């Protein structure tokens, strides 16, 4: 029997700590580029990449606090609540893509400047179990195989057409 990877896509995002952005915006720097909901958001964005904002759950009112989420991911609307499975291992968390049955597994760097999102399509009901298994040392092969498929994502360059000051 052949092994089937439980992860279908992977997005590596970096915290945009530019001075002009005051919130915690994460921009995709690498991805497998194959998760429909994120790719649709990327096509609609000005710079052509998937980006999102990470907030503490209490920042947007009691609706998000009541479901037990510790953080939430937003992009022109709610994407998911983020739940810690184990407080002793805060670098892994889970959620699900709003409007789908897809699980989102999060891995954060210790300084929270890098966020990796692994997508397990149609696995929403077992997202918590997947994280517990990762913490226990399972799925290492799946994580590595998925990360190896990511490629660099370059933002769309906005070009000013017809600038008067261009040399001819």
Secondary structure, DSSP 8 states (H G I E B T S, - for coil): -----S--EEEEEEE---TT--S-EEEEEEE----HHHHHHHHHSTTSS-EEEEEEGGGG-HHHHHTT-SEEEESSSEEEEEEES-TT-TTEEEEE-TTSS-EEEEEE-TTSSEEEEEEETT-GGGHHHHHHHHHTT-SHHHHHHHHHT-EE--------TT-TTS--
